[in-house]
Amino acid sequence: MPCIDASGQVSESGKKILAAMANPVTLEEVAQQTGLPLYQVRSAAREILQAKLVEEKNGVYTVTAAGRSLLEAQS
């Protein structure tokens, strides 16, 4: 299940994942915080990295300014 659809809308699980990445976290921490399975968090992370909504450095993910704007716009 994609977390971003063709129109650029983020799914509810995608929003949860982005919100969990507001502070620097690992994917394992995101899975724990959201209650989502790790495989789903990994898949979503690939999508939102590609969309430049988060940044990754050494396995730690953080929401970008674009990701924050998107979350605010869809709140």
mmJSON file of the N, C-alpha and C atoms, coordinates in Angstrom:
{"data_MODEL":{"atom_site":{
"group_PDB":["ATOM","ATOM","ATOM","ATOM","ATOM","ATOM","ATOM","ATOM","ATOM","ATOM","ATOM","ATOM","ATOM","ATOM","ATOM","ATOM","ATOM","ATOM","ATOM","ATOM","ATOM","ATOM","ATOM","ATOM","ATOM","ATOM","ATOM","ATOM","ATOM","ATOM","ATOM","ATOM","ATOM","ATOM","ATOM","ATOM","ATOM","ATOM","ATOM","ATOM","ATOM","ATOM","ATOM","ATOM","ATOM","ATOM","ATOM","ATOM","ATOM","ATOM","ATOM","ATOM","ATOM","ATOM","ATOM","ATOM","ATOM","ATOM","ATOM","ATOM","ATOM","ATOM","ATOM","ATOM","ATOM","ATOM","ATOM","ATOM","ATOM","ATOM","ATOM","ATOM","ATOM","ATOM","ATOM","ATOM","ATOM","ATOM","ATOM","ATOM","ATOM","ATOM","ATOM","ATOM","ATOM","ATOM","ATOM","ATOM","ATOM","ATOM","ATOM","ATOM","ATOM","ATOM","ATOM","ATOM","ATOM","ATOM","ATOM","ATOM","ATOM","ATOM","ATOM","ATOM","ATOM","ATOM","ATOM","ATOM","ATOM","ATOM","ATOM","ATOM","ATOM","ATOM","ATOM","ATOM","ATOM","ATOM","ATOM","ATOM","ATOM","ATOM","ATOM","ATOM","ATOM","ATOM","ATOM","ATOM","ATOM","ATOM","ATOM","ATOM","ATOM","ATOM","ATOM","ATOM","ATOM","ATOM","ATOM","ATOM","ATOM","ATOM","ATOM","ATOM","ATOM","ATOM","ATOM","ATOM","ATOM","ATOM","ATOM","ATOM","ATOM","ATOM","ATOM","ATOM","ATOM","ATOM","ATOM","ATOM","ATOM","ATOM","ATOM","ATOM","ATOM","ATOM","ATOM","ATOM","ATOM","ATOM","ATOM","ATOM","ATOM","ATOM","ATOM","ATOM","ATOM","ATOM","ATOM","ATOM","ATOM","ATOM","ATOM","ATOM","ATOM","ATOM","ATOM","ATOM","ATOM","ATOM","ATOM","ATOM","ATOM","ATOM","ATOM","ATOM","ATOM","ATOM","ATOM","ATOM","ATOM","ATOM","ATOM","ATOM","ATOM","ATOM","ATOM","ATOM","ATOM","ATOM","ATOM","ATOM","ATOM","ATOM","ATOM","ATOM","ATOM","ATOM","ATOM","ATOM","ATOM","ATOM","ATOM","ATOM","ATOM"],
"id":[1,2,3,4,5,6,7,8,9,10,11,12,13,14,15,16,17,18,19,20,21,22,23,24,25,26,27,28,29,30,31,32,33,34,35,36,37,38,39,40,41,42,43,44,45,46,47,48,49,50,51,52,53,54,55,56,57,58,59,60,61,62,63,64,65,66,67,68,69,70,71,72,73,74,75,76,77,78,79,80,81,82,83,84,85,86,87,88,89,90,91,92,93,94,95,96,97,98,99,100,101,102,103,104,105,106,107,108,109,110,111,112,113,114,115,116,117,118,119,120,121,122,123,124,125,126,127,128,129,130,131,132,133,134,135,136,137,138,139,140,141,142,143,144,145,146,147,148,149,150,151,152,153,154,155,156,157,158,159,160,161,162,163,164,165,166,167,168,169,170,171,172,173,174,175,176,177,178,179,180,181,182,183,184,185,186,187,188,189,190,191,192,193,194,195,196,197,198,199,200,201,202,203,204,205,206,207,208,209,210,211,212,213,214,215,216,217,218,219,220,221,222,223,224,225],
"type_symbol":["N","C","C","N","C","C","N","C","C","N","C","C","N","C","C","N","C","C","N","C","C","N","C","C","N","C","C","N","C","C","N","C","C","N","C","C","N","C","C","N","C","C","N","C","C","N","C","C","N","C","C","N","C","C","N","C","C","N","C","C","N","C","C","N","C","C","N","C","C","N","C","C","N","C","C","N","C","C","N","C","C","N","C","C","N","C","C","N","C","C","N","C","C","N","C","C","N","C","C","N","C","C","N","C","C","N","C","C","N","C","C","N","C","C","N","C","C","N","C","C","N","C","C","N","C","C","N","C","C","N","C","C","N","C","C","N","C","C","N","C","C","N","C","C","N","C","C","N","C","C","N","C","C","N","C","C","N","C","C","N","C","C","N","C","C","N","C","C","N","C","C","N","C","C","N","C","C","N","C","C","N","C","C","N","C","C","N","C","C","N","C","C","N","C","C","N","C","C","N","C","C","N","C","C","N","C","C","N","C","C","N","C","C","N","C","C","N","C","C","N","C","C","N","C","C"],
"label_atom_id":["N","CA","C","N","CA","C","N","CA","C","N","CA","C","N","CA","C","N","CA","C","N","CA","C","N","CA","C","N","CA","C","N","CA","C","N","CA","C","N","CA","C","N","CA","C","N","CA","C","N","CA","C","N","CA","C","N","CA","C","N","CA","C","N","CA","C","N","CA","C","N","CA","C","N","CA","C","N","CA","C","N","CA","C","N","CA","C","N","CA","C","N","CA","C","N","CA","C","N","CA","C","N","CA","C","N","CA","C","N","CA","C","N","CA","C","N","CA","C","N","CA","C","N","CA","C","N","CA","C","N","CA","C","N","CA","C","N","CA","C","N","CA","C","N","CA","C","N","CA","C","N","CA","C","N","CA","C","N","CA","C","N","CA","C","N","CA","C","N","CA","C","N","CA","C","N","CA","C","N","CA","C","N","CA","C","N","CA","C","N","CA","C","N","CA","C","N","CA","C","N","CA","C","N","CA","C","N","CA","C","N","CA","C","N","CA","C","N","CA","C","N","CA","C","N","CA","C","N","CA","C","N","CA","C","N","CA","C","N","CA","C","N","CA","C","N","CA","C","N","CA","C","N","CA","C","N","CA","C","N","CA","C"],
"label_alt_id":[null,null,null,null,null,null,null,null,null,null,null,null,null,null,null,null,null,null,null,null,null,null,null,null,null,null,null,null,null,null,null,null,null,null,null,null,null,null,null,null,null,null,null,null,null,null,null,null,null,null,null,null,null,null,null,null,null,null,null,null,null,null,null,null,null,null,null,null,null,null,null,null,null,null,null,null,null,null,null,null,null,null,null,null,null,null,null,null,null,null,null,null,null,null,null,null,null,null,null,null,null,null,null,null,null,null,null,null,null,null,null,null,null,null,null,null,null,null,null,null,null,null,null,null,null,null,null,null,null,null,null,null,null,null,null,null,null,null,null,null,null,null,null,null,null,null,null,null,null,null,null,null,null,null,null,null,null,null,null,null,null,null,null,null,null,null,null,null,null,null,null,null,null,null,null,null,null,null,null,null,null,null,null,null,null,null,null,null,null,null,null,null,null,null,null,null,null,null,null,null,null,null,null,null,null,null,null,null,null,null,null,null,null,null,null,null,null,null,null,null,null,null,null,null,null],
"label_comp_id":["MET","MET","MET","PRO","PRO","PRO","CYS","CYS","CYS","ILE","ILE","ILE","ASP","ASP","ASP","ALA","ALA","ALA","SER","SER","SER","GLY","GLY","GLY","GLN","GLN","GLN","VAL","VAL","VAL","SER","SER","SER","GLU","GLU","GLU","SER","SER","SER","GLY","GLY","GLY","LYS","LYS","LYS","LYS","LYS","LYS","ILE","ILE","ILE","LEU","LEU","LEU","ALA","ALA","ALA","ALA","ALA","ALA","MET","MET","MET","ALA","ALA","ALA","ASN","ASN","ASN","PRO","PRO","PRO","VAL","VAL","VAL","THR","THR","THR","LEU","LEU","LEU","GLU","GLU","GLU","GLU","GLU","GLU","VAL","VAL","VAL","ALA","ALA","ALA","GLN","GLN","GLN","GLN","GLN","GLN","THR","THR","THR","GLY","GLY","GLY","LEU","LEU","LEU","PRO","PRO","PRO","LEU","LEU","LEU","TYR","TYR","TYR","GLN","GLN","GLN","VAL","VAL","VAL","ARG","ARG","ARG","SER","SER","SER","ALA","ALA","ALA","ALA","ALA","ALA","ARG","ARG","ARG","GLU","GLU","GLU","ILE","ILE","ILE","LEU","LEU","LEU","GLN","GLN","GLN","ALA","ALA","ALA","LYS","LYS","LYS","LEU","LEU","LEU","VAL","VAL","VAL","GLU","GLU","GLU","GLU","GLU","GLU","LYS","LYS","LYS","ASN","ASN","ASN","GLY","GLY","GLY","VAL","VAL","VAL","TYR","TYR","TYR","THR","THR","THR","VAL","VAL","VAL","THR","THR","THR","ALA","ALA","ALA","ALA","ALA","ALA","GLY","GLY","GLY","ARG","ARG","ARG","SER","SER","SER","LEU","LEU","LEU","LEU","LEU","LEU","GLU","GLU","GLU","ALA","ALA","ALA","GLN","GLN","GLN","SER","SER","SER"],
"label_asym_id":["A","A","A","A","A","A","A","A","A","A","A","A","A","A","A","A","A","A","A","A","A","A","A","A","A","A","A","A","A","A","A","A","A","A","A","A","A","A","A","A","A","A","A","A","A","A","A","A","A","A","A","A","A","A","A","A","A","A","A","A","A","A","A","A","A","A","A","A","A","A","A","A","A","A","A","A","A","A","A","A","A","A","A","A","A","A","A","A","A","A","A","A","A","A","A","A","A","A","A","A","A","A","A","A","A","A","A","A","A","A","A","A","A","A","A","A","A","A","A","A","A","A","A","A","A","A","A","A","A","A","A","A","A","A","A","A","A","A","A","A","A","A","A","A","A","A","A","A","A","A","A","A","A","A","A","A","A","A","A","A","A","A","A","A","A","A","A","A","A","A","A","A","A","A","A","A","A","A","A","A","A","A","A","A","A","A","A","A","A","A","A","A","A","A","A","A","A","A","A","A","A","A","A","A","A","A","A","A","A","A","A","A","A","A","A","A","A","A","A","A","A","A","A","A","A"],
"label_entity_id":["1","1","1","1","1","1","1","1","1","1","1","1","1","1","1","1","1","1","1","1","1","1","1","1","1","1","1","1","1","1","1","1","1","1","1","1","1","1","1","1","1","1","1","1","1","1","1","1","1","1","1","1","1","1","1","1","1","1","1","1","1","1","1","1","1","1","1","1","1","1","1","1","1","1","1","1","1","1","1","1","1","1","1","1","1","1","1","1","1","1","1","1","1","1","1","1","1","1","1","1","1","1","1","1","1","1","1","1","1","1","1","1","1","1","1","1","1","1","1","1","1","1","1","1","1","1","1","1","1","1","1","1","1","1","1","1","1","1","1","1","1","1","1","1","1","1","1","1","1","1","1","1","1","1","1","1","1","1","1","1","1","1","1","1","1","1","1","1","1","1","1","1","1","1","1","1","1","1","1","1","1","1","1","1","1","1","1","1","1","1","1","1","1","1","1","1","1","1","1","1","1","1","1","1","1","1","1","1","1","1","1","1","1","1","1","1","1","1","1","1","1","1","1","1","1"],
"label_seq_id":[1,1,1,2,2,2,3,3,3,4,4,4,5,5,5,6,6,6,7,7,7,8,8,8,9,9,9,10,10,10,11,11,11,12,12,12,13,13,13,14,14,14,15,15,15,16,16,16,17,17,17,18,18,18,19,19,19,20,20,20,21,21,21,22,22,22,23,23,23,24,24,24,25,25,25,26,26,26,27,27,27,28,28,28,29,29,29,30,30,30,31,31,31,32,32,32,33,33,33,34,34,34,35,35,35,36,36,36,37,37,37,38,38,38,39,39,39,40,40,40,41,41,41,42,42,42,43,43,43,44,44,44,45,45,45,46,46,46,47,47,47,48,48,48,49,49,49,50,50,50,51,51,51,52,52,52,53,53,53,54,54,54,55,55,55,56,56,56,57,57,57,58,58,58,59,59,59,60,60,60,61,61,61,62,62,62,63,63,63,64,64,64,65,65,65,66,66,66,67,67,67,68,68,68,69,69,69,70,70,70,71,71,71,72,72,72,73,73,73,74,74,74,75,75,75],
"pdbx_PDB_ins_code":[null,null,null,null,null,null,null,null,null,null,null,null,null,null,null,null,null,null,null,null,null,null,null,null,null,null,null,null,null,null,null,null,null,null,null,null,null,null,null,null,null,null,null,null,null,null,null,null,null,null,null,null,null,null,null,null,null,null,null,null,null,null,null,null,null,null,null,null,null,null,null,null,null,null,null,null,null,null,null,null,null,null,null,null,null,null,null,null,null,null,null,null,null,null,null,null,null,null,null,null,null,null,null,null,null,null,null,null,null,null,null,null,null,null,null,null,null,null,null,null,null,null,null,null,null,null,null,null,null,null,null,null,null,null,null,null,null,null,null,null,null,null,null,null,null,null,null,null,null,null,null,null,null,null,null,null,null,null,null,null,null,null,null,null,null,null,null,null,null,null,null,null,null,null,null,null,null,null,null,null,null,null,null,null,null,null,null,null,null,null,null,null,null,null,null,null,null,null,null,null,null,null,null,null,null,null,null,null,null,null,null,null,null,null,null,null,null,null,null,null,null,null,null,null,null],
"Cartn_x":[0.848,0.0,0.89,0.807,1.657,1.24,2.21,1.873,1.656,2.015,1.756,1.059,-0.123,-0.836,-0.38,-0.958,-0.544,-0.728,-1.673,-1.913,-1.019,-0.187,0.711,0.148,-1.047,-1.647,-0.999,-0.732,-0.115,-1.217,-1.086,-2.065,-1.988,-2.957,-2.96,-1.713,-1.327,-0.123,1.113,1.128,2.238,2.341,1.197,1.19,1.727,1.348,1.851,3.372,3.865,5.306,6.029,5.528,6.147,6.142,5.029,4.934,5.944,6.133,7.095,8.522,8.76,10.099,10.347,9.461,9.631,10.942,11.316,12.621,13.435,14.746,15.57,15.306,14.997,14.69,15.156,15.292,15.564,14.223,14.26,13.015,12.418,13.269,12.781,12.006,12.512,11.82,10.494,10.474,9.222,8.192,8.609,7.687,7.138,7.992,7.534,6.561,6.87,6.026,4.667,4.642,3.397,2.59,3.234,2.553,2.432,3.118,3.081,4.193,3.996,5.051,6.292,7.455,8.705,8.775,8.282,8.33,7.539,6.422,5.607,6.311,6.975,7.729,8.884,9.581,10.686,10.202,9.103,8.537,8.142,7.473,7.058,8.265,9.302,10.503,11.134,11.137,11.675,10.88,9.557,8.695,8.893,8.903,8.985,10.403,11.407,12.767,12.825,12.245,12.221,11.476,10.426,9.635,10.293,11.441,12.2,11.428,10.603,9.86,10.633,11.621,12.517,13.943,14.875,16.291,16.773,17.774,18.358,19.858,20.388,21.834,22.213,23.028,23.489,22.338,21.27,20.143,19.173,19.371,18.491,17.712,16.405,15.508,14.947,14.822,14.274,13.411,12.281,11.394,12.064,11.938,12.466,11.434,11.825,10.886,9.695,9.942,8.853,7.898,8.464,7.629,6.796,7.363,6.624,5.483,5.774,4.745,3.602,3.94,2.909,2.049,2.672,1.911,0.975,1.464,0.634,-0.522,-0.27,-1.308,-2.393,-2.035,-3.0,-3.58,-3.262,-3.795,-5.255],
"Cartn_y":[-1.182,0.0,1.241,2.033,3.233,4.263,5.018,6.05,7.403,7.518,8.737,8.324,8.905,8.532,9.39,9.124,9.798,11.317,11.779,13.224,13.89,13.094,13.645,13.656,13.123,13.055,11.936,12.217,11.243,10.498,9.173,8.341,8.593,8.08,8.23,7.596,6.414,5.786,6.601,7.185,8.053,9.268,9.842,10.996,10.613,9.431,8.955,8.823,8.272,8.059,9.392,10.306,11.638,12.339,12.265,12.91,12.299,10.981,10.314,10.732,11.183,11.602,13.09,13.749,15.176,15.425,14.487,14.517,13.37,13.479,12.417,11.062,10.061,8.713,7.669,6.446,5.306,4.719,3.878,3.259,2.344,1.704,0.855,1.687,2.881,3.772,4.255,4.517,4.93,3.813,2.584,1.44,1.33,1.512,1.439,2.563,3.784,4.948,4.87,4.355,4.352,3.079,2.01,0.721,0.031,0.564,-0.035,-1.065,-2.083,-3.08,-2.448,-2.928,-2.379,-2.45,-3.54,-3.637,-2.504,-2.118,-1.028,0.317,0.51,1.74,1.844,0.741,0.754,1.116,0.524,0.809,2.283,2.791,4.195,5.117,4.75,5.58,5.725,4.647,4.739,5.746,5.681,6.599,8.048,8.29,9.682,10.247,9.363,9.822,10.277,9.462,9.776,11.079,11.332,12.553,13.739,13.51,14.542,15.15,14.315,14.748,14.471,13.582,13.296,13.196,13.314,13.107,11.957,11.243,10.138,10.336,10.176,10.233,9.196,8.24,7.17,6.417,6.175,5.408,6.196,7.509,8.37,9.265,9.331,10.051,11.295,12.366,13.631,14.233,14.802,15.455,16.719,16.944,18.156,19.276,20.469,21.595,21.264,20.602,20.2,19.232,18.301,17.358,18.026,18.997,19.739,20.534,21.166,21.928,21.029,19.857,18.929,18.485,18.162,17.751,18.867,20.084,21.22,21.438,21.308,21.551,20.483,19.253,18.164,17.912,18.75,18.58,18.964],
"Cartn_z":[0.0,0.0,0.0,-1.056,-1.115,-0.069,0.405,1.385,0.711,-0.579,-1.352,-2.633,-2.898,-4.114,-5.295,-6.464,-7.703,-7.639,-6.839,-6.74,-5.689,-5.013,-4.008,-2.602,-2.422,-1.096,-0.284,0.962,1.853,2.605,2.668,3.376,4.875,5.597,7.06,7.683,7.194,7.745,7.372,6.181,5.782,6.672,7.038,7.942,9.32,9.797,11.094,11.059,9.956,9.823,9.749,8.934,8.848,10.204,10.904,12.219,13.188,13.108,13.993,13.676,12.444,12.029,12.276,12.993,13.294,14.03,14.864,15.53,14.952,14.895,14.322,14.979,14.136,14.625,13.618,14.102,13.227,12.786,11.775,11.313,12.383,13.16,14.248,15.268,15.573,16.517,15.927,14.631,13.976,14.092,13.85,13.957,15.375,16.369,17.762,18.079,17.634,17.937,17.259,16.028,15.254,15.417,15.872,15.96,14.616,13.594,12.256,12.136,11.302,11.119,10.466,10.837,10.329,8.808,8.19,6.73,6.085,6.686,6.146,6.318,7.45,7.707,6.715,6.458,5.494,4.098,3.688,2.368,2.249,3.268,3.266,3.282,4.018,4.09,2.708,1.929,0.566,-0.255,-0.144,-0.903,-0.48,0.811,1.249,1.116,1.106,0.783,-0.668,-1.552,-2.974,-3.233,-2.463,-2.605,-1.893,-1.263,-0.541,0.633,1.267,2.443,3.726,3.639,4.764,4.243,5.172,4.889,5.761,5.259,6.019,6.085,7.273,7.461,8.503,8.08,8.977,9.639,8.882,9.413,10.267,10.348,11.134,10.174,10.371,9.476,10.146,9.349,9.826,8.729,9.098,8.14,7.606,6.289,5.658,5.77,5.337,5.32,4.416,3.309,2.4,3.094,3.868,4.603,5.669,6.347,7.378,6.73,5.596,4.891,4.474,3.95,3.514,4.685,5.809,6.998,7.459,7.473,7.907,6.954,5.651,4.638,4.696,5.088,5.095,6.481,7.439,8.806,8.871],
"occupancy":[1.0,1.0,1.0,1.0,1.0,1.0,1.0,1.0,1.0,1.0,1.0,1.0,1.0,1.0,1.0,1.0,1.0,1.0,1.0,1.0,1.0,1.0,1.0,1.0,1.0,1.0,1.0,1.0,1.0,1.0,1.0,1.0,1.0,1.0,1.0,1.0,1.0,1.0,1.0,1.0,1.0,1.0,1.0,1.0,1.0,1.0,1.0,1.0,1.0,1.0,1.0,1.0,1.0,1.0,1.0,1.0,1.0,1.0,1.0,1.0,1.0,1.0,1.0,1.0,1.0,1.0,1.0,1.0,1.0,1.0,1.0,1.0,1.0,1.0,1.0,1.0,1.0,1.0,1.0,1.0,1.0,1.0,1.0,1.0,1.0,1.0,1.0,1.0,1.0,1.0,1.0,1.0,1.0,1.0,1.0,1.0,1.0,1.0,1.0,1.0,1.0,1.0,1.0,1.0,1.0,1.0,1.0,1.0,1.0,1.0,1.0,1.0,1.0,1.0,1.0,1.0,1.0,1.0,1.0,1.0,1.0,1.0,1.0,1.0,1.0,1.0,1.0,1.0,1.0,1.0,1.0,1.0,1.0,1.0,1.0,1.0,1.0,1.0,1.0,1.0,1.0,1.0,1.0,1.0,1.0,1.0,1.0,1.0,1.0,1.0,1.0,1.0,1.0,1.0,1.0,1.0,1.0,1.0,1.0,1.0,1.0,1.0,1.0,1.0,1.0,1.0,1.0,1.0,1.0,1.0,1.0,1.0,1.0,1.0,1.0,1.0,1.0,1.0,1.0,1.0,1.0,1.0,1.0,1.0,1.0,1.0,1.0,1.0,1.0,1.0,1.0,1.0,1.0,1.0,1.0,1.0,1.0,1.0,1.0,1.0,1.0,1.0,1.0,1.0,1.0,1.0,1.0,1.0,1.0,1.0,1.0,1.0,1.0,1.0,1.0,1.0,1.0,1.0,1.0,1.0,1.0,1.0,1.0,1.0,1.0],
"B_iso_or_equiv":[0.0,0.0,0.0,0.0,0.0,0.0,0.0,0.0,0.0,0.0,0.0,0.0,0.0,0.0,0.0,0.0,0.0,0.0,0.0,0.0,0.0,0.0,0.0,0.0,0.0,0.0,0.0,0.0,0.0,0.0,0.0,0.0,0.0,0.0,0.0,0.0,0.0,0.0,0.0,0.0,0.0,0.0,0.0,0.0,0.0,0.0,0.0,0.0,0.0,0.0,0.0,0.0,0.0,0.0,0.0,0.0,0.0,0.0,0.0,0.0,0.0,0.0,0.0,0.0,0.0,0.0,0.0,0.0,0.0,0.0,0.0,0.0,0.0,0.0,0.0,0.0,0.0,0.0,0.0,0.0,0.0,0.0,0.0,0.0,0.0,0.0,0.0,0.0,0.0,0.0,0.0,0.0,0.0,0.0,0.0,0.0,0.0,0.0,0.0,0.0,0.0,0.0,0.0,0.0,0.0,0.0,0.0,0.0,0.0,0.0,0.0,0.0,0.0,0.0,0.0,0.0,0.0,0.0,0.0,0.0,0.0,0.0,0.0,0.0,0.0,0.0,0.0,0.0,0.0,0.0,0.0,0.0,0.0,0.0,0.0,0.0,0.0,0.0,0.0,0.0,0.0,0.0,0.0,0.0,0.0,0.0,0.0,0.0,0.0,0.0,0.0,0.0,0.0,0.0,0.0,0.0,0.0,0.0,0.0,0.0,0.0,0.0,0.0,0.0,0.0,0.0,0.0,0.0,0.0,0.0,0.0,0.0,0.0,0.0,0.0,0.0,0.0,0.0,0.0,0.0,0.0,0.0,0.0,0.0,0.0,0.0,0.0,0.0,0.0,0.0,0.0,0.0,0.0,0.0,0.0,0.0,0.0,0.0,0.0,0.0,0.0,0.0,0.0,0.0,0.0,0.0,0.0,0.0,0.0,0.0,0.0,0.0,0.0,0.0,0.0,0.0,0.0,0.0,0.0,0.0,0.0,0.0,0.0,0.0,0.0],
"pdbx_formal_charge":[null,null,null,null,null,null,null,null,null,null,null,null,null,null,null,null,null,null,null,null,null,null,null,null,null,null,null,null,null,null,null,null,null,null,null,null,null,null,null,null,null,null,null,null,null,null,null,null,null,null,null,null,null,null,null,null,null,null,null,null,null,null,null,null,null,null,null,null,null,null,null,null,null,null,null,null,null,null,null,null,null,null,null,null,null,null,null,null,null,null,null,null,null,null,null,null,null,null,null,null,null,null,null,null,null,null,null,null,null,null,null,null,null,null,null,null,null,null,null,null,null,null,null,null,null,null,null,null,null,null,null,null,null,null,null,null,null,null,null,null,null,null,null,null,null,null,null,null,null,null,null,null,null,null,null,null,null,null,null,null,null,null,null,null,null,null,null,null,null,null,null,null,null,null,null,null,null,null,null,null,null,null,null,null,null,null,null,null,null,null,null,null,null,null,null,null,null,null,null,null,null,null,null,null,null,null,null,null,null,null,null,null,null,null,null,null,null,null,null,null,null,null,null,null,null],
"auth_seq_id":[1,1,1,2,2,2,3,3,3,4,4,4,5,5,5,6,6,6,7,7,7,8,8,8,9,9,9,10,10,10,11,11,11,12,12,12,13,13,13,14,14,14,15,15,15,16,16,16,17,17,17,18,18,18,19,19,19,20,20,20,21,21,21,22,22,22,23,23,23,24,24,24,25,25,25,26,26,26,27,27,27,28,28,28,29,29,29,30,30,30,31,31,31,32,32,32,33,33,33,34,34,34,35,35,35,36,36,36,37,37,37,38,38,38,39,39,39,40,40,40,41,41,41,42,42,42,43,43,43,44,44,44,45,45,45,46,46,46,47,47,47,48,48,48,49,49,49,50,50,50,51,51,51,52,52,52,53,53,53,54,54,54,55,55,55,56,56,56,57,57,57,58,58,58,59,59,59,60,60,60,61,61,61,62,62,62,63,63,63,64,64,64,65,65,65,66,66,66,67,67,67,68,68,68,69,69,69,70,70,70,71,71,71,72,72,72,73,73,73,74,74,74,75,75,75],
"auth_comp_id":["MET","MET","MET","PRO","PRO","PRO","CYS","CYS","CYS","ILE","ILE","ILE","ASP","ASP","ASP","ALA","ALA","ALA","SER","SER","SER","GLY","GLY","GLY","GLN","GLN","GLN","VAL","VAL","VAL","SER","SER","SER","GLU","GLU","GLU","SER","SER","SER","GLY","GLY","GLY","LYS","LYS","LYS","LYS","LYS","LYS","ILE","ILE","ILE","LEU","LEU","LEU","ALA","ALA","ALA","ALA","ALA","ALA","MET","MET","MET","ALA","ALA","ALA","ASN","ASN","ASN","PRO","PRO","PRO","VAL","VAL","VAL","THR","THR","THR","LEU","LEU","LEU","GLU","GLU","GLU","GLU","GLU","GLU","VAL","VAL","VAL","ALA","ALA","ALA","GLN","GLN","GLN","GLN","GLN","GLN","THR","THR","THR","GLY","GLY","GLY","LEU","LEU","LEU","PRO","PRO","PRO","LEU","LEU","LEU","TYR","TYR","TYR","GLN","GLN","GLN","VAL","VAL","VAL","ARG","ARG","ARG","SER","SER","SER","ALA","ALA","ALA","ALA","ALA","ALA","ARG","ARG","ARG","GLU","GLU","GLU","ILE","ILE","ILE","LEU","LEU","LEU","GLN","GLN","GLN","ALA","ALA","ALA","LYS","LYS","LYS","LEU","LEU","LEU","VAL","VAL","VAL","GLU","GLU","GLU","GLU","GLU","GLU","LYS","LYS","LYS","ASN","ASN","ASN","GLY","GLY","GLY","VAL","VAL","VAL","TYR","TYR","TYR","THR","THR","THR","VAL","VAL","VAL","THR","THR","THR","ALA","ALA","ALA","ALA","ALA","ALA","GLY","GLY","GLY","ARG","ARG","ARG","SER","SER","SER","LEU","LEU","LEU","LEU","LEU","LEU","GLU","GLU","GLU","ALA","ALA","ALA","GLN","GLN","GLN","SER","SER","SER"],
"auth_asym_id":["A","A","A","A","A","A","A","A","A","A","A","A","A","A","A","A","A","A","A","A","A","A","A","A","A","A","A","A","A","A","A","A","A","A","A","A","A","A","A","A","A","A","A","A","A","A","A","A","A","A","A","A","A","A","A","A","A","A","A","A","A","A","A","A","A","A","A","A","A","A","A","A","A","A","A","A","A","A","A","A","A","A","A","A","A","A","A","A","A","A","A","A","A","A","A","A","A","A","A","A","A","A","A","A","A","A","A","A","A","A","A","A","A","A","A","A","A","A","A","A","A","A","A","A","A","A","A","A","A","A","A","A","A","A","A","A","A","A","A","A","A","A","A","A","A","A","A","A","A","A","A","A","A","A","A","A","A","A","A","A","A","A","A","A","A","A","A","A","A","A","A","A","A","A","A","A","A","A","A","A","A","A","A","A","A","A","A","A","A","A","A","A","A","A","A","A","A","A","A","A","A","A","A","A","A","A","A","A","A","A","A","A","A","A","A","A","A","A","A","A","A","A","A","A","A"],
"auth_atom_id":["N","CA","C","N","CA","C","N","CA","C","N","CA","C","N","CA","C","N","CA","C","N","CA","C","N","CA","C","N","CA","C","N","CA","C","N","CA","C","N","CA","C","N","CA","C","N","CA","C","N","CA","C","N","CA","C","N","CA","C","N","CA","C","N","CA","C","N","CA","C","N","CA","C","N","CA","C","N","CA","C","N","CA","C","N","CA","C","N","CA","C","N","CA","C","N","CA","C","N","CA","C","N","CA","C","N","CA","C","N","CA","C","N","CA","C","N","CA","C","N","CA","C","N","CA","C","N","CA","C","N","CA","C","N","CA","C","N","CA","C","N","CA","C","N","CA","C","N","CA","C","N","CA","C","N","CA","C","N","CA","C","N","CA","C","N","CA","C","N","CA","C","N","CA","C","N","CA","C","N","CA","C","N","CA","C","N","CA","C","N","CA","C","N","CA","C","N","CA","C","N","CA","C","N","CA","C","N","CA","C","N","CA","C","N","CA","C","N","CA","C","N","CA","C","N","CA","C","N","CA","C","N","CA","C","N","CA","C","N","CA","C","N","CA","C","N","CA","C","N","CA","C","N","CA","C","N","CA","C","N","CA","C"],
"pdbx_PDB_model_num":[1,1,1,1,1,1,1,1,1,1,1,1,1,1,1,1,1,1,1,1,1,1,1,1,1,1,1,1,1,1,1,1,1,1,1,1,1,1,1,1,1,1,1,1,1,1,1,1,1,1,1,1,1,1,1,1,1,1,1,1,1,1,1,1,1,1,1,1,1,1,1,1,1,1,1,1,1,1,1,1,1,1,1,1,1,1,1,1,1,1,1,1,1,1,1,1,1,1,1,1,1,1,1,1,1,1,1,1,1,1,1,1,1,1,1,1,1,1,1,1,1,1,1,1,1,1,1,1,1,1,1,1,1,1,1,1,1,1,1,1,1,1,1,1,1,1,1,1,1,1,1,1,1,1,1,1,1,1,1,1,1,1,1,1,1,1,1,1,1,1,1,1,1,1,1,1,1,1,1,1,1,1,1,1,1,1,1,1,1,1,1,1,1,1,1,1,1,1,1,1,1,1,1,1,1,1,1,1,1,1,1,1,1,1,1,1,1,1,1,1,1,1,1,1,1]
}}}
